[in-house]
Amino acid sequence: MEVARFLDHLYLEKNLAPNTIQSYRSDLNLFTAYLQRAGLTLGSARRGDLIEYLAFCRRTGLHYRTVARYLSSIKGLYRFLTGEGRVKGDPTLRIAHPRRVANPPQYLTLEEVDLLLDMPDGSTPLGCRDRTMLELMYSCGLRVSEVVSLAAPAVSLEERSVLVMGKGRKERVVPFGERAADLLESYLGWAREALRRSRTVDRLFLNFRGEPLGRQGLWKIIKEHARSSGINKNITPHTLRHSFATHLIQNGADLRFVQELLGHADISTTQIYTHLDRGTLIDEHRRHHPLEK
C-alpha cells in the first residue's frame, strides 16, 4: 500500500514518465520482498537492515550503479513516507551512495560517426528511415525513449528543430543540422509514406508493418548497422548521444548549452563530458608534443 501511494505521488505530483515510475516499482518491489522474507516492514526496518540489503545486492553480482539506483529509489520512498507521517524516522539518512568509479562513456570519432551513418541504404524505405534516424540521434543527442516517442508533427523543417519530450515529461526544442534536415525531408516525403501504408500513425519512425518503432527495434537496428560498419567498439543507441555531447564540448560549446540540448536537469550530469574531453586533450598532448617522443 505504501509503495502504491508513493508511485501515485510520483505520477500525479512529480509528473514522472511511465518508464521512470516502472523502474521505481521494480526496485521497490524487490526491496519490500526482501523485507518480507526477513520478517520486516517498511516501518520496522532500520539502517543496519538497509545496509545489509545493499550488501546482499552486491553479493548477488549486481553492478554498483544498479545498487546505487536501488538506494535512490528507497531513499525517495522513505522521504515520502516520513513526510506523510507514515513511518517514524528515515533509516536511509546516513547511508551514502556507492562510490562511482571514473568510467567515462564511450563515444565515436567523427570518422566513425560518418562510417556508421553511411551504412543504411537510403534508396529503400527502411534504409532511408534508418539513415534519417541515426542522423537525427547524432545531430540532436536524443535518448532512445525520446527517439521512439517522437511525433511526426514535432519536426519543423522550416526552423530545423524538433520538439522533444524528455524525462519528467519536460519538453525541449533541439535544433538539427542541414544534413539531418535533408534526410528528414526525404524520409517524410516518400519513405515514411511507403512504410505507413495508408495507416493513421502519429509517430515519426515506423517499422516495416507501419506501426510505431519500439525501443527493442531501435536497439536491433543500431546493432546491425554497427556490426556491418566494422567499428571495433560496443555501439549502443546511447553511444550517439555521448558522441554528440563530446564533439560539442571538444569544439568549444558552453557546458550550459550542452546541458540544455541534452535535457539534463543537473549540470553535474553534463560535466562527465568535460572530463572526457580533458582525457582527449591529454592523449593528444602525449601523441604530438615533441618532449613526449
C-alpha positions in Angstrom: 0.0 0.0 0.0 2.8 2.4 0.9 4.7 1.7 -2.3 1.5 2.2 -4.4 0.8 5.6 -2.7 4.4 6.6 -3.4 4.1 5.7 -7.1 0.9 7.6 -7.4 2.7 10.6 -5.9 5.4 10.3 -8.5 2.9 10.2 -11.3 0.4 12.8 -10.1 2.7 15.2 -8.2 6.1 14.8 -9.7 4.8 14.2 -13.2 7.4 11.5 -13.9 7.3 9.4 -17.1 5.8 5.9 -17.0 9.2 4.3 -17.8 10.7 6.0 -14.7 7.8 5.0 -12.5 8.1 1.4 -13.7 11.8 1.4 -12.7 10.8 2.7 -9.2 8.1 0.0 -9.0 10.6 -2.8 -9.9 13.3 -1.5 -7.5 10.9 -1.2 -4.6 9.1 -4.5 -5.2 12.5 -6.2 -4.8 13.2 -4.3 -1.6 9.8 -5.0 0.0 10.1 -8.7 -0.9 13.4 -8.8 0.8 12.0 -7.2 3.9 9.1 -9.6 4.0 11.4 -12.6 3.8 13.4 -11.1 6.7 10.2 -10.6 8.7 10.5 -6.8 8.5 8.2 -4.0 7.3 9.0 -0.5 5.9 8.2 0.9 9.3 10.3 -1.6 11.3 13.4 -1.7 9.1 16.5 0.1 10.5 19.7 1.5 9.0 21.5 -1.8 9.5 18.8 -3.7 7.7 19.1 -1.4 4.7 22.9 -1.7 4.7 22.5 -5.5 4.8 20.1 -5.4 1.8 22.5 -3.3 -0.2 25.4 -5.7 0.7 23.1 -8.6 -0.3 22.5 -6.9 -3.7 26.3 -6.5 -4.3 26.9 -10.2 -3.3 24.5 -11.3 -6.0 26.7 -9.7 -8.6 24.7 -6.5 -9.3 26.7 -3.6 -10.7 27.3 -0.8 -8.2 25.3 1.6 -10.5 22.3 -0.7 -10.1 22.7 -0.8 -6.4 23.0 3.0 -6.3 19.8 3.2 -8.2 18.1 0.9 -5.8 19.2 3.1 -2.9 17.9 6.2 -4.7 14.5 4.6 -5.1 14.4 3.5 -1.4 15.5 7.0 -0.2 12.8 8.6 -2.3 10.2 6.2 -0.8 11.3 6.9 2.8 11.3 10.7 2.2 7.7 10.4 1.1 6.7 8.1 4.0 8.3 10.3 6.6 6.8 13.4 5.1 3.4 11.8 5.2 3.9 10.7 8.8 3.5 7.0 7.8 6.9 6.0 9.3 8.9 7.4 12.2 12.4 8.3 11.2 14.2 7.8 7.9 16.7 4.9 8.1 18.3 6.0 4.8 19.6 9.4 6.0 23.1 8.3 6.9 23.6 5.8 4.1 25.9 7.0 1.4 25.6 6.0 -2.2 28.2 3.5 -3.6 31.2 5.4 -4.9 31.1 6.0 -8.6 34.3 4.8 -10.3 35.6 7.1 -13.0 34.3 5.4 -16.2 33.7 7.9 -19.0 31.2 6.9 -21.6 32.4 5.5 -24.9 32.0 7.7 -27.9 32.8 7.6 -31.6 35.2 9.7 -33.6 33.9 11.9 -36.3 35.2 9.4 -38.9 33.4 6.6 -37.1 30.2 8.6 -36.9 30.3 9.2 -40.7 31.0 5.5 -41.3 28.1 4.4 -39.2 25.6 7.0 -40.6 26.6 5.9 -44.2 25.8 2.2 -43.6 22.0 2.2 -44.3 20.9 2.1 -47.9 18.9 5.3 -48.4 17.3 4.1 -51.6 14.9 1.8 -49.7 12.1 2.9 -47.3 13.7 1.1 -44.3 17.2 2.2 -45.2 16.0 5.8 -45.6 14.3 5.6 -42.2 17.5 4.1 -40.5 19.8 6.8 -42.1 17.4 9.6 -41.0 17.0 8.2 -37.5 20.8 7.7 -36.9 21.5 11.2 -38.3 18.8 12.8 -36.0 20.1 10.9 -33.0 23.6 12.2 -33.5 22.5 15.7 -34.6 20.3 16.2 -31.6 21.8 13.9 -28.9 18.5 12.1 -28.3 17.7 9.4 -25.8 16.2 6.1 -27.0 12.9 6.8 -25.4 12.9 10.3 -27.0 13.5 8.9 -30.5 10.8 6.3 -30.4 8.2 8.7 -28.9 8.8 11.5 -31.5 5.7 12.5 -33.3 5.9 13.5 -37.0 4.4 16.9 -36.3 7.1 17.6 -33.8 9.6 18.1 -36.6 9.9 21.6 -38.1 11.9 21.5 -41.3 11.5 25.3 -41.7 13.1 26.0 -38.3 15.3 22.9 -38.4 14.3 21.9 -34.9 12.4 19.1 -33.2 10.2 19.2 -30.1 11.3 16.5 -27.7 9.5 15.1 -24.7 12.3 14.3 -22.2 12.5 12.8 -18.7 9.8 14.0 -16.3 7.7 14.9 -19.3 9.7 18.0 -19.8 9.7 19.4 -23.4 12.7 21.0 -25.1 13.3 22.2 -28.6 16.5 20.8 -30.1 18.0 22.2 -33.4 19.4 19.9 -36.1 21.8 20.5 -39.0 21.4 20.8 -42.7 22.2 17.1 -43.4 19.5 16.0 -40.9 17.1 18.4 -42.5 17.7 17.0 -46.0 17.3 13.4 -44.7 14.1 14.2 -42.8 12.6 15.9 -45.9 13.3 12.8 -47.9 12.0 10.4 -45.3 8.8 12.4 -44.7 8.3 12.9 -48.4 8.3 9.3 -49.5 9.8 6.7 -47.2 7.5 7.2 -44.2 4.5 7.2 -46.6 5.6 3.9 -48.0 6.0 2.4 -44.5 2.7 3.9 -43.3 0.6 2.0 -45.8 -2.3 4.4 -45.5 -2.5 3.9 -41.7 -3.2 6.9 -39.5 0.0 6.9 -37.3 1.4 9.9 -35.4 4.9 8.6 -34.6 7.7 9.7 -36.7 9.6 6.5 -37.1 7.7 3.3 -38.2 8.6 -0.3 -38.5 8.1 -2.5 -41.6 4.5 -3.1 -40.6 3.7 0.6 -40.5 3.5 0.6 -36.7 5.5 2.8 -34.3 9.1 1.6 -33.9 9.8 0.4 -30.4 12.9 0.5 -28.2 13.9 -3.0 -28.9 13.6 -2.5 -32.7 15.8 0.6 -32.4 18.5 -1.3 -30.5 18.4 -4.1 -33.1 18.7 -1.6 -36.0 21.7 0.2 -34.5 23.4 -3.1 -33.6 23.0 -4.4 -37.1 24.5 -1.3 -38.7 27.3 -1.1 -36.1 28.2 -4.7 -36.9 28.2 -4.0 -40.6 30.4 -0.9 -40.2 33.2 -2.9 -38.7 33.8 -0.3 -36.0 35.6 -2.1 -33.1 33.5 -0.6 -30.3 30.4 -1.6 -28.4 28.0 0.8 -30.1 24.6 1.3 -28.4 21.9 4.0 -29.1 23.4 6.0 -26.2 26.8 6.0 -28.0 25.5 8.5 -30.5 24.2 10.7 -27.6 27.7 10.5 -25.9 29.3 11.3 -29.3 27.1 14.3 -29.8 27.9 15.8 -26.4 31.6 15.0 -26.6 32.1 16.6 -30.0 30.2 19.8 -28.9 32.5 20.1 -25.9 35.6 19.4 -28.0 34.6 22.2 -30.3 34.2 24.7 -27.5 30.5 24.6 -26.8 29.4 26.1 -23.4 28.5 23.5 -20.8 25.2 25.1 -20.0 24.3 25.0 -23.7 25.1 21.3 -23.9 23.1 20.7 -20.7 20.1 22.3 -22.3 20.4 20.3 -25.5 20.7 17.0 -23.6 17.8 17.8 -21.3 19.9 17.2 -18.1 18.2 18.5 -15.0 21.5 18.9 -13.2 24.7 20.3 -14.8 26.8 17.8 -12.8 25.5 15.1 -15.1 26.8 17.0 -18.1 30.2 17.5 -16.6 31.2 14.0 -17.4 31.9 15.2 -20.9 34.3 17.8 -19.7 36.3 15.1 -18.0 36.1 13.1 -21.2 37.4 16.0 -23.2 40.2 16.5 -20.7 41.3 12.9 -21.3 41.3 13.5 -25.1 43.5 16.6 -24.7 46.0 14.7 -22.6 46.1 11.9 -25.2 46.6 14.4 -28.0 49.4 16.2 -26.0 51.2 12.9 -25.4 50.8 12.0 -29.1 52.1 15.3 -30.6 54.2 17.1 -28.1 57.9 16.8 -29.0 59.1 16.2 -25.4 56.7 13.1 -25.2 58.5 11.4 -28.1 
